[in-house]
Amino acid sequence: MTHQDDPDLGPLLASARRGDTPALGRLLERYRRYLGLLARLEVDRRLQGKLDPSDLVQEAFLEAHRDFAQFRGATEAELLAWLRQVLVRNLANQVRRYLGTRGRDVRLERELSAAVEESSAALGKALAAADSSPSDRAARREQSVRLADALAQLPEDYREAIVLRHLEGLTFPEVAARMKRSVDSVKKYWARGLARLRGLLGGTP
């Protein structure tokens, strides 16, 4: 199910605030792919594959369930900002764990927060290149969330080529080395993936 099929944010958020646990679960689930993509980018940079991004997102969701009463926002942008900070705290804990340090490191959290915000902004910029004519309803959604959901629907090779090229900023030869494919193959995956994205996001393939 796409975000466009989900209930509107307002009623779902109101139900979650009233203590409706299933509603809160549905609310958070809308952003699993988005947070998962951000986690993947930061795990790749910081922990070199030592941590599964999906585990990091699950920990963030557990914390979000526990602390949801602390969220005071009313918009999707505010909710995403709050969820990114929850993710950052969990990521910082894991970085400290693997580095063998103890105690909270505010500077590390600030660095991770800046990196996560940068990755989120990069998602929105990547969407701008792939999304030529979004529907009115889709246009109201947070762009980076839409892109994360669309990327998750692509074949793995297509998705990997786009993520490595656009979000990690690798050159085509670097992407080819990472994927263990030829440069020509990677360029084909990338081009086909972008065409598929345009279709998924409402543009003309």
C-alpha positions, 0 to 999 in steps of 0.5 A, a space after each residue: 500500500 502506498 502513502 497515497 492509500 494511507 489514512 490522512 495524517 491528521 486523524 491518525 495522529 489524533 488517534 495516536 495522541 489519544 493512546 490508540 496503540 494500533 493507530 500509532 503503529 500504523 502512523 510509524 509504519 508509514 515512515 519505515 522505508 524512509 527511516 530505513 533508507 536514512 539508516 542505511 546511508 549512515 550505517 554505510 558511512 559509520 559502521 561499514 556494514 556492522 549493523 543492520 539498518 532495519 534493526 536500527 529502525 526497529 529500535 527507533 520505533 520502540 523508542 518512538 512508541 515509548 516517548 510519543 507523548 513527548 511529540 508536540 508537533 502537528 504536521 508531517 514535517 514536524 513528525 519526520 524531524 522528531 523521528 529523525 532525532 529518535 533515529 539519530 539517538 539510536 545511531 549514536 548509541 550504536 556508534 559508541 557501542 562499536 567504538 567502545 566509548 561510554 557516556 553520551 557524546 553531544 558532538 557525535 549526536 550533532 554530527 549524526 543529526 547534520 548527516 541525517 538531515 543532509 541525507 533527507 534533503 538529498 532524497 528530496 533533491 533526487 526526487 525533484 529530478 525524477 518526478 516531473 508531474 506529481 498528482 495534487 495529493 502526492 505533491 502534498 506529501 513529504 517528497 523524501 518519504 515518497 522517494 523512499 517508498 518508490 525506491 523500495 518498489 524497484 528491482 534491487 539492482 536498479 535501486 542500488 545503482 540510484 542510491 549509490 549514484 545519487 545519495 552516496 555520490 559515487 561515480 559510475 566506476 565506483 558504483 560498478 565496483 561496489 555492485 561488482 558489475 560492469 560500468 555499462 551494466 550499472 548505467 543501464 540499471 541506473 537509467 531504467 531505475 530512473 525511468 521506473 521511478 518517474 512512472 511510480 511517482 506520477 511522471 511520464 516514463 
